[in-house]
Amino acid sequence: MGGCFELKKSTFYILFISLVIPFLGRSQYTDVINSNRPGLSVSAYAVGKNVIQLESGLFYEQQDHNLLNTQSDIIGTDISLRYGLLFEQLELNWEGTFQNQNITFANFDISDSRTDFYRNRIGLKYLIYDRYKDDKPNLYSWKANNLFQLKNLIPSISIYAGANFVLGDNPFYVGDPTISPRVMVATQSRLSPRFVLISNLAYDRIGTDFPEMSYIISLSHAFRNPKWSVFVENQGIDSDRYSDVLLRGGVAHLFTEELQADLNLGASFKNTPSRIFISAGVSYRFDFHKDQPKAIEDQNADENGGEIKKNSMKKKKKVKKKKNNGRGAEDIDLGPTKKQLRKLKKEQKKDNGR
């Protein structure tokens, strides 16, 4: 296969297998929406059980192909519907891109219009390793919690399996079967409290005449005001139908815990075709998540103030302090008097005798 980057199938399989390690993990539900927008990279984490999340946007793209001497104007919408299914680690998602392409063939002085789904797929994503499930902050070192360390490169890992659907006479995928499988590995590393690195490695349209291998690497950064964040993303595609390397960047703003808006733009690195695109969208979460009750025998008493003692619920008697009468500083504890000590000893003997 030719393209802007060479990735042999054997190398891809080695990378794929080496990343899919049978770890067992437990994802963490978050109180704030976690959207895959504004880029195309997919987070390693699921949205959370019983959470429904809609991510949608409008885009415009201009394509010019130097060899074919064509010019295209493309307008469309991206839609992603995500649902936390059965348990915290599992997510069901549908991704669709519906677009209209007006293309002009300058050599023949003719124009054509193509309208259909450019992307239409459904799949399951499962978190197999949660890097941060037992991670606790270092109470003695600000540096350990806030600066980059090599261990921060260790990612959380999820795997994805799904299928593409080509319905009817789709002008973008002429000759493709109705259903073709897709697999992917998604990783996510928190380099520091403000930097997150995401990578995706996918093998798409398996079994068709034009299978596709691709990667996405995305780096996002949150500002001091955490409602604002920026990202930069690199995507590579290798297929006999289309190969390219794309670069995009953008900004996202969190309006509420459930609502996020975003804007991004990008371009390709070649002119067969050259691509310039811009997109704006929103993400909204319908949060029906409920924490599961935990059996008392599974709870750790040390996390809730320690073990409950025999007389913990007994009301303690007040001990009157002897007035200072101005003979010493008021913030100094002079201790109980001899009379008070004898009284305390009697009460203690009564408690021990019960």
N, C-alpha and C positions, 0 to 999 in steps of 0.2 A: 504494500500500500504506500502511495506517495502522500506527501503532505508537508506541512510546515514543521512538524516534529515527527521523528521516527520512533515508534514504539512497537517492537515486535510482539507477536502474540505470546511467545514463550516468556518474555520478560514481564508482560502484563500478568500472566497467570502466576508467576512467582511472587510478584508484588501483591496480587490479590490474596493468595493463600497465606502469605506471611502476615498480612494484616488481619485476616479472619482467624483470630486465636480464640479458642473456646473459653473466654472469661465469663464469669457470671457477675452481673451488676445489678444495681438498684438505682433507677433514675430519681431525680429530685424534682418535684413539682415546685414551680416558682410562683410568687404572688404577682409578678409582672409578665406581660405578654412576651413571648420569645418567638420572633418572626424570622423566617428565612429571607425576607426582603430586607434591603433593596437589591441585593445581588441574586445570583442563581445558585449559589452554594447552599447545601443542605446541612443543617445542624445535626450533630450526633444525638441530640436529646429529643425525646418525644414531648408533645405538648402537655401530657398529664392525663390520667384517667378521667373520662367523662368531660373533657374539654373539647369544644368545637372551635376551630379557628379558620377564619376566612382571610386570605391574602390575595389582593387583586390590584391591577394597575393598567393604565393605558400607555401605549408606546407608539413612537414614530421612528421609522428607519429609512435611510436613503442608501441604496445600493447602486454602484456603477461597476460594470464588468468591462475591463479594457479589451480583452481578447474577443469577446462576443459583441462588444460595442452595444451594450444594453444599459438602460437606466431604469431604476425601479423606485417607486414610492410605496412604502408599506405602513399600514396603520392597523392596530389590533389591540387586543386585551389579553393579559396574563391572569389566570385564575388558579388558585391553589386552595383546596379544602382539606383540612387536617382534622383528624379525630383520634383522641386517646382511647384505645380499645382494650377492654378487659383488665389490663394492669398498667402500671406506670411506665414500663419500658417499651410498650408496643404502640405503634401509631399507624393508622390507615390514612392514606392520602391520595387525592386525585389532583393531577396537574394538567391544565389545559392552556393552549395558546391558540386563539382564533384570530386570524388575520386576513386582510385584503391587500393583495399586491397588484399594483398597476405597473406593468412593464412595457417599455418601449424598445423595439428592435430597430435601431437607427439604420442598419444596413438595408433593411427591407421597408423602412418607413411604415411600420405597422405597430399596433399596440394590442395588448391583451390584459385581461384581468383575471386573477386567481383568488378564490375565496374558499377557505376551509380551515380545519384544524392543522396547525403546523406541529403542535404537540398535544397528545391526548393519551395519558397513561395513568394507571392506577397501581398502587403497590403497598407493601407493608415494610415498615422500618422497625428494627428491634435493637435496643441498646444491649450489647453483650458485655461491655466493661465500662463502669463508671469510675473514672480516675479520682473523683472527689467525694465519693460516698462516705469515707471515713476521715476525710481531711479536716483538720481543726486548726484554727489560727494559733500562731506562736505568740503567747502572752508576754514574752520577754524580749521580742525582737521586732521592731518596726521594719527593719531591712528584710527580714525573712518573709514578711507578709506582703511587701510592696515592690521589691525589686526582682528583676529576672534571675532565675536560677535554672540550671540545666534540667532539673527534675520537672520543671514546668513544661518541658517539651513532650513529656509523656501524655498521650491523648486519651480521652474517652473515645470508645469505638462503637459504632453501630453498623449493622448490615441491612441491605435493602434488596428486596426481590419483588418484581412487578412485571407489567406487560404494557406494550404500546398497542393502541387500537387504531386501525385505518378503516374508516367506514365509508362505503360508497366509492365513487371515483374521485379520490383525493388527488388534485393536481400536483401536490408537493411530494407525493410518494407513489408515483406510478409503478405498478407491478409488485408492490410490497404486499405480503399476506395481511389478512385482517388482524391477526394477533402475532406479536413477536416479543420474546422475553427481554427483560432488562435486569441487570444486577449491579450493585454498587456497594462500596465501602465508604463510610463517612467518619472522619475523625475530627476531634475538637480539643484544642489545648488552650488553657488560660495562661498566657505568658506572664501576665501581671494582672492586678485588679482592673486595669483599663484596656489591656490588649488581649484579643482573642484570635486564635489562628484556626481556621477550618480548612479541611481538604476533602475532596471527593474524587474517587477513582471509579469509573463506570464502564461497563461493557454493554452496549445498547443494540437493539434491533438484531438480536442473535438469530441466526438461521436464515436471514434474508440475503439477497444478493449484495447488499451494501451494509454489512455490520459496521458499527461505529464504536471506537474507543475514545474516551475523553477524560480530562482531569480538570478540576477547579481548585485554585488556592486562593483563599480570601483572608484578609487581615482587617479587623475592625478595631476602632479606638473610641472609647468614651471620654468625653470632656469632663472638666471639673463639675459642670452641671450635667449630671448623668442622663438628663432627658435628651441630650444631643450626642450623636455619634457619627463617625465617618468611617468609610471603608474603601479599600482598593482590592480589586479582584482580577486574577489572570485565569483565562479559560483556554484550553487546547482541545481541538477536535481533529480526529484522524479517521477518514473514511474515503472510499473510492468515489462516493457521491459528492462529498464536500469536506475539505480540510482547512483549518484556519487556526490562528491564535488571536484571541480577543483580550482587550484590556478595558475594564470599566471601573468607575468610582462614583461615590455618592454620599448622601447624608440622610440621616433618619432622625425624626423627632417624636418623642413619647408625650402624647397629650394627657392620657390617663393610664392607669394600670392595664386597661383593656384595649386601648387605641393607639396606633402608631401610624405616622405618615412618612413618606420617603420620596426622594428624588435621586435619579442616577443617570449617567450618560457614559458612552463608551465608543470604541472604534476598533477596527481590525488592523492588522499589520501588513496586509497585502492588497492588491488591486484586482484580484480575480475571484470574487468581487471585492471592492472596497466597501466598508460598512461604517456608517455613522448612525448612532441611535441614542434616543433619550426616552426615559420612562418615569412616570410618577404614579404612586399608588398608596394604598392604605392597608392596614392589617387590623382586624378586630377579633377579639376573643369572647366567646360565650362560655363563661366559666361555671360549670356544674360540678366541679371537683369537690369531693368530700374526703377528709382524712379518715382512714379506716381505724376503728377502735382497736386498741392493743390490750391483749390479755394481761392481767396484773402480774402473773407469774413470768411474763416476758419483759416486764419493765425493769429498768435498772434504778434501784432506790437511790443510788449515789447522785443521779441526775436531778433529783427532786428534793434536795435538802438532807439527804442521808436516811438511814434506817429509822423507822418509827419505834420509839421506845415504849416501855410498859406504861409509864406514868406521864407520857407526853401530853395527853389531853386533860390532865388534872389541873385545875385552876391553882395557880401559885399564890401563896399569901404574900401580901405586901409587907415589906420590912421598913419600918420607920427609921429614918436617919436622924441622928442627933444633930440639933442645930449647932451651927458653927459659932454663933454669938460674936462674930467679928474678930475671932482670934486666929483666923487662918484664911488662906485663899479659898474662894468658893469652888474652884475647879479641882481641888485636891480631895481624894477619897480617903477619909480617916479610918474607914473600916468599922465594923460593928463593935458595940460595947460588950463587956463581959456578960451583962444580963442578956443581951441579944444572942450571944454565942450559946449560953446555956439553953435558951429557948429553942434555938435551931437544932441543937443536939437532941433534945427531947423529941422534936418533930421528925428528925431523921430516924430515931429508934422506932417510932411508931410506924413509919413507912416501911422499914426493913422487916418489922414483925408481921406485916400483912401478907 
